[in-house]
Amino acid sequence: MKKRQTEWGLQSFFVGPVFIFFVLIMIVPFVLGMYYSLTDWNGIAKTVNWVGFSNFKTLFTNDSNFWESFLFTAKFTIVGVVLVNIVGFAFAYLLTNALKLRNVMRTIFFMPNVIGGLLLGFIWQFIFVKGFDTVYKLTDWSFFGLAWLGDPTTGFWGIVTVFVWHSAGYLMVIYISSLTNVPKEVVEAAEIDGANRWQMLRSITIPLVMPAVTICLFLAISWSFKIFDINLSLTAGGPYKSTESVAMNIYNEAFQNNRYGLGTAKALLFFVTVAIITLFQVRLTKSKEVEA
């Protein structure tokens, strides 16, 4: 009994403070958000009126802007997740080979992830607006003369470009750690059997790095759905909210329109949607994992 009490005391001492902060920072705001989603609170007033599921009814019947932003975010997530994983895996596959400057290149490819999203967005905004315009005047190439942040189509691809450039290096590190753990004897046996590089990549390398694929897909889906800072600094949702993400729509609803109740209702629906998608993704990719 004394030993068990000692163990409980040690666990409480080390885990207790972390658990308390987790409850205060994560659980309490989440529960309050669920409560406010059923009210008409504007985020400022002291009085909070209970409206039940009225916010959700408004959301589904009279809020086309939210569903347009949701469609934009869904398209962005599909394209962004595919491209960032392809680029990250390609970098990792290239830099696990015996290259003289591979450590330098790993550092260079990872560096964009160190830069904050807002600062990164403003840097790329300068590149798209001023840099591309200068190149266009010098070369007269129509590609650089496009209104990259002033058109819905080019604005979409501009955000995708910055997202991939920012996030691919982080996923590259995860893929590198997984690729370096692929058993060499399996690769050597495949080479002896006459398998070419594409066959080894498709039938050996990718199946053996599926745990890394699970993690990278989970991270990329989460990042893509929650994109806000790059979206804000590049296009601010324009033109005419054509490039507005769900996170930005929720922010504008709660803090610009002062409809905190409706904003938290959107956030709750968004949370449930992302949770379902990520759980399905993790279960699907984990079923594809194999052991050497």
C-alpha positions as CSV (number, residue, x, y, z in Angstrom):
1,M,0.0,0.0,0.0
2,K,2.8,2.4,0.9
3,K,4.6,1.6,-2.4
4,R,1.4,2.2,-4.4
5,Q,0.9,5.5,-2.6
6,T,4.4,6.6,-3.4
7,E,4.0,5.7,-7.1
8,W,0.7,7.7,-7.2
9,G,2.5,10.6,-5.5
10,L,5.3,10.6,-8.0
11,Q,2.9,10.4,-10.9
12,S,0.8,13.2,-9.5
13,F,3.9,15.3,-9.0
14,F,5.2,14.9,-12.6
15,V,1.9,14.5,-14.5
16,G,-0.4,16.6,-12.4
17,P,0.8,20.1,-13.5
18,V,0.7,19.1,-17.2
19,F,-2.7,17.6,-16.8
20,I,-4.0,20.8,-15.1
21,F,-2.7,23.0,-17.9
22,F,-4.1,20.6,-20.5
23,V,-7.5,20.9,-18.9
24,L,-7.3,24.7,-18.6
25,I,-6.0,25.3,-22.1
26,M,-7.7,22.6,-24.1
27,I,-10.7,20.9,-22.4
28,V,-12.2,24.0,-20.7
29,P,-12.2,26.2,-23.9
30,F,-13.6,23.3,-25.9
31,V,-16.5,22.7,-23.5
32,L,-17.1,26.5,-23.4
33,G,-17.1,26.5,-27.2
34,M,-19.8,23.8,-27.3
35,Y,-21.9,25.9,-24.9
36,Y,-21.4,29.2,-26.8
37,S,-22.4,27.5,-30.1
38,L,-25.9,27.1,-28.6
39,T,-26.1,30.9,-27.7
40,D,-26.3,34.2,-29.4
41,W,-23.3,35.7,-27.6
42,N,-21.4,38.4,-29.5
43,G,-18.1,37.9,-27.6
44,I,-18.4,41.2,-25.7
45,A,-21.7,41.4,-23.9
46,K,-22.1,40.1,-20.4
47,T,-25.5,38.6,-21.1
48,V,-25.6,35.3,-23.0
49,N,-28.9,34.2,-24.5
50,W,-29.6,30.5,-25.1
51,V,-30.8,29.8,-28.7
52,G,-30.4,26.1,-28.9
53,F,-29.6,24.8,-32.4
54,S,-30.6,28.0,-34.1
55,N,-26.9,28.7,-35.0
56,F,-26.6,25.3,-36.7
57,K,-29.9,25.9,-38.5
58,T,-28.6,29.2,-39.8
59,L,-25.3,27.5,-40.8
60,F,-27.0,24.9,-42.9
61,T,-29.8,27.1,-44.4
62,N,-28.6,30.6,-44.6
63,D,-24.8,30.8,-44.8
64,S,-23.6,30.3,-48.3
65,N,-20.2,32.0,-47.6
66,F,-19.3,29.3,-45.1
67,W,-20.0,26.5,-47.6
68,E,-18.1,28.3,-50.3
69,S,-15.1,28.6,-48.0
70,F,-15.5,24.9,-47.0
71,L,-15.4,24.0,-50.7
72,F,-12.3,26.1,-51.2
73,T,-10.7,24.5,-48.2
74,A,-11.6,21.0,-49.4
75,K,-10.1,21.6,-52.8
76,F,-7.0,23.1,-51.2
77,T,-6.6,20.2,-48.9
78,I,-6.8,17.6,-51.6
79,V,-4.3,19.4,-53.8
80,G,-2.1,20.5,-51.0
81,V,-1.9,17.1,-49.3
82,V,-1.0,15.3,-52.5
83,L,1.6,17.8,-53.6
84,V,3.3,18.4,-50.2
85,N,3.7,14.6,-49.7
86,I,5.0,14.0,-53.2
87,V,7.5,16.8,-52.9
88,G,8.5,15.9,-49.4
89,F,9.0,12.2,-50.3
90,A,10.9,13.1,-53.5
91,F,13.3,15.3,-51.5
92,A,13.8,12.5,-48.9
93,Y,14.3,9.9,-51.6
94,L,16.9,12.1,-53.4
95,L,18.7,13.1,-50.2
96,T,19.1,9.5,-48.8
97,N,21.4,8.8,-51.7
98,A,25.2,9.3,-51.5
99,L,25.3,13.0,-52.5
100,K,28.2,15.3,-51.4
101,L,26.0,18.2,-50.4
102,R,23.0,16.2,-49.1
103,N,23.3,17.6,-45.5
104,V,23.4,21.2,-46.8
105,M,20.5,20.5,-49.1
106,R,18.5,18.9,-46.2
107,T,19.1,22.1,-44.2
108,I,18.0,24.4,-47.2
109,F,14.8,22.4,-47.8
110,F,13.9,22.4,-44.1
111,M,14.6,26.1,-43.5
112,P,11.2,27.4,-44.9
113,N,9.5,25.5,-42.1
114,V,11.3,27.6,-39.5
115,I,9.8,30.9,-40.9
116,G,6.5,31.8,-39.3
117,G,3.4,31.6,-41.5
118,L,2.5,35.3,-41.5
119,L,6.1,36.4,-42.2
120,L,6.4,33.7,-44.9
121,G,3.1,34.9,-46.5
122,F,4.2,38.5,-46.6
123,I,7.5,37.5,-48.1
124,W,5.7,35.6,-50.9
125,Q,3.2,38.4,-51.3
126,F,6.1,40.7,-52.1
127,I,7.5,38.0,-54.6
128,F,4.1,37.5,-56.3
129,V,3.4,41.3,-56.6
130,K,6.7,43.0,-56.9
131,G,9.1,40.2,-57.9
132,F,7.0,38.6,-60.6
133,D,6.2,42.1,-62.0
134,T,9.9,42.9,-62.3
135,V,10.7,39.6,-64.0
136,Y,7.7,40.2,-66.4
137,K,9.0,43.6,-67.4
138,L,12.5,42.2,-68.1
139,T,11.4,39.0,-69.9
140,D,7.9,39.7,-71.1
141,W,6.9,36.2,-70.1
142,S,3.1,36.1,-69.6
143,F,3.4,33.6,-66.7
144,F,4.9,36.4,-64.5
145,G,2.4,38.9,-65.7
146,L,-0.6,37.1,-64.2
147,A,-2.5,38.7,-61.4
148,W,-1.3,36.0,-59.0
149,L,-3.1,37.3,-55.9
150,G,-5.9,39.1,-57.6
151,D,-7.7,36.2,-59.4
152,P,-9.5,33.3,-57.8
153,T,-7.6,30.6,-59.8
154,T,-4.1,32.0,-59.6
155,G,-4.8,33.0,-55.9
156,F,-5.6,29.4,-55.2
157,W,-2.4,28.1,-56.8
158,G,-0.4,30.9,-55.1
159,I,-1.6,29.7,-51.7
160,V,-0.9,26.0,-52.7
161,T,2.7,27.0,-53.8
162,V,3.5,28.7,-50.6
163,F,2.0,25.9,-48.5
164,V,4.0,23.2,-50.3
165,W,7.2,25.3,-50.1
166,H,6.7,25.9,-46.4
167,S,5.7,22.3,-45.3
168,A,7.5,19.9,-47.6
169,G,10.8,20.2,-45.7
170,Y,9.2,19.1,-42.5
171,L,7.7,16.0,-44.1
172,M,11.0,15.4,-45.8
173,V,12.7,14.9,-42.4
174,I,10.0,12.3,-41.4
175,Y,10.4,10.4,-44.7
176,I,14.2,10.5,-44.4
177,S,14.1,8.9,-41.0
178,S,11.8,6.1,-42.4
179,L,13.8,5.6,-45.6
180,T,17.1,5.2,-43.7
181,N,15.5,2.4,-41.7
182,V,14.5,0.3,-44.7
183,P,16.5,-3.0,-44.3
184,K,19.4,-3.0,-46.7
185,E,19.3,-6.8,-47.0
186,V,15.8,-6.5,-48.5
187,V,17.0,-4.0,-51.1
188,E,20.0,-6.0,-51.9
189,A,17.9,-9.2,-52.4
190,A,15.7,-7.3,-54.8
191,E,18.7,-6.0,-56.8
192,I,20.0,-9.5,-57.0
193,D,16.6,-10.7,-58.4
194,G,16.9,-8.0,-61.1
195,A,14.4,-5.5,-59.8
196,N,14.8,-2.0,-61.2
197,R,14.6,1.3,-59.2
198,W,10.9,1.8,-60.0
199,Q,10.0,-1.8,-59.0
200,M,11.9,-1.5,-55.7
201,L,10.3,1.9,-55.0
202,R,6.8,0.6,-55.7
203,S,7.0,-2.9,-54.2
204,I,9.5,-2.5,-51.4
205,T,10.3,1.1,-50.3
206,I,6.8,2.6,-50.2
207,P,5.2,-0.4,-48.4
208,L,7.9,-0.3,-45.8
209,V,7.6,3.4,-45.2
210,M,3.9,3.4,-44.8
211,P,4.1,4.3,-41.1
212,A,5.8,7.5,-42.2
213,V,3.1,8.0,-44.8
214,T,0.4,7.7,-42.1
215,I,2.0,10.4,-40.0
216,C,2.7,12.7,-43.0
217,L,-0.8,12.4,-44.4
218,F,-2.2,13.1,-40.9
219,L,-0.1,16.2,-40.5
220,A,-0.7,17.5,-44.0
221,I,-4.5,17.0,-43.8
222,S,-4.5,18.8,-40.4
223,W,-2.3,21.7,-41.7
224,S,-4.3,22.1,-44.9
225,F,-7.7,22.2,-43.2
226,K,-6.5,24.6,-40.5
227,I,-4.7,27.0,-42.9
228,F,-5.1,30.6,-41.8
229,D,-1.9,32.6,-41.5
230,I,-0.7,32.0,-45.1
231,N,-4.2,32.6,-46.4
232,L,-4.5,35.9,-44.4
233,S,-1.1,37.3,-45.4
234,L,-1.3,36.4,-49.1
235,T,-4.9,37.1,-50.2
236,A,-6.9,37.8,-47.0
237,G,-9.6,35.7,-48.6
238,G,-10.0,37.8,-51.7
239,P,-10.9,38.7,-54.2
240,Y,-14.5,38.7,-53.0
241,K,-13.9,35.8,-50.5
242,S,-13.1,33.5,-53.4
243,T,-9.9,32.2,-51.5
244,E,-11.3,32.4,-48.0
245,S,-10.5,29.3,-45.9
246,V,-12.8,27.8,-43.3
247,A,-10.5,29.0,-40.5
248,M,-10.6,32.5,-41.8
249,N,-14.4,32.4,-42.2
250,I,-14.7,31.3,-38.6
251,Y,-12.4,34.1,-37.4
252,N,-14.2,36.7,-39.4
253,E,-17.6,35.5,-38.1
254,A,-16.5,35.5,-34.5
255,F,-14.2,38.5,-34.2
256,Q,-15.1,40.7,-37.2
257,N,-18.9,40.3,-37.3
258,N,-19.1,39.8,-33.5
259,R,-21.2,36.7,-33.8
260,Y,-19.3,34.5,-31.5
261,G,-22.1,32.0,-31.1
262,L,-22.4,31.3,-34.8
263,G,-18.6,31.3,-35.1
264,T,-18.2,28.6,-32.4
265,A,-21.0,26.6,-34.1
266,K,-18.9,26.7,-37.3
267,A,-15.8,25.7,-35.4
268,L,-17.5,22.8,-33.8
269,L,-18.8,21.5,-37.1
270,F,-15.4,22.0,-38.6
271,F,-13.7,20.1,-35.8
272,V,-16.1,17.1,-36.2
273,T,-15.5,17.0,-40.0
274,V,-11.7,17.1,-39.7
275,A,-11.7,14.5,-36.9
276,I,-13.8,12.1,-39.0
277,I,-11.6,12.6,-42.1
278,T,-8.3,12.1,-40.1
279,L,-9.6,9.1,-38.3
280,F,-10.6,7.5,-41.6
281,Q,-7.2,8.4,-43.1
282,V,-5.2,6.9,-40.2
283,R,-7.3,3.7,-40.2
284,L,-6.9,3.3,-44.0
285,T,-3.2,3.9,-44.2
286,K,-2.4,1.8,-41.1
287,S,-4.1,-1.1,-42.8
288,K,-1.5,-0.8,-45.6
289,E,1.5,-1.0,-43.3
290,V,3.7,-4.1,-43.6
291,E,6.8,-5.4,-41.8
292,A,10.0,-6.5,-43.4
